[in-house]
Amino acid sequence: MTGSTRVGIIGAGAIGSELVRILAEFPTDVTITAVLRHTTHNRSDVGTVFRQISLVTSIADLMQSAPDVVVECAGHAAVATLGPGVLRSGSDLMLASVGALAQPEVEQALRESATSSGAKILIPSGAIGALDALASARISGLTRVVYRGTKPPQAWRGAIPEAVLERCSRSDSVQIFAGTAREAALRFPRNANVAAAVALAGLGFDATTVELMSQRTLTANQHEVMAEGAFGSCHLVMRARVSSANPRTSMLAAGSLAKCLLNRRALLSLG
């Protein structure tokens, strides 16, 4: 394969910044064409990682940089409002905010846009990993999937009432939510993207059970997947260190996006 993969990025927050830092280590494989952020008026407020990157304030400018793939790192609203246009332009779209697909109208719009242009919607494994095993189990016979996400109390700030957050800070363990993956993704758009990825790999949003927990003594984000069916059974546990810039986000999130991008050019790749 000749030439590097041209990558546009939507979002310059914790995940977007870390993704730029990682991709800088692979200059022959990836070229970052531009990064879309809210404002470029004052570059002094961006990290040094962006100093040599073209920052733009409109999706039109981002697409004018002719990316092969656009990576969304900006939240559910960005997926809904910008995703269809990216796909219609012919660029592939990689999602960090996988939970946006829990909204049926968003998923339908993305699928229709991708179908019209031949572009692809790319879902990385995110902070959980091993989704290929779950997808294989679905083909071989999968009947039950439970995802349990446990985070320290500070990761839930802004997502739950202050009274519940206070209880989380005093109690060893508090259940924040129990229900389906669709309900979790819609109710906790910034905390349940892993649950959405698990649902997409396995039984879907409405047949995947989700439990979201707060644990006072936990210093990492813990992800558990319990699955069973004709294939057998599995219990996966992942403890991922959190981003220093955002306690909701695991450090693996940006690494997963980078891996997915680098796999586009790899002669030998794993999943």
Protein Blocks (a to p, Z undefined) as FASTA:
>chain_A
ZZiaddddedjbfklmmmmmmmmmmmmlpccfbdcdfbfkbmmlpcfklmmpccdfbfkl
mmmnopabdcdfebjklmmmmmmmmmmnopacddfblmlmmpmklmmmmmmmmmmnopac
dddekjnoomlmmmmmmmnopabdcddddddfklmgojacfklmmmmmmpmbdcfbgcdf
klmmmmmmmlmmmmmmmmmmmnojklcccdddddfkbcbdcdddddddjklpcddddddd
ddfklmkbcfklmmmmmmmmmmmmpmbdgZZ
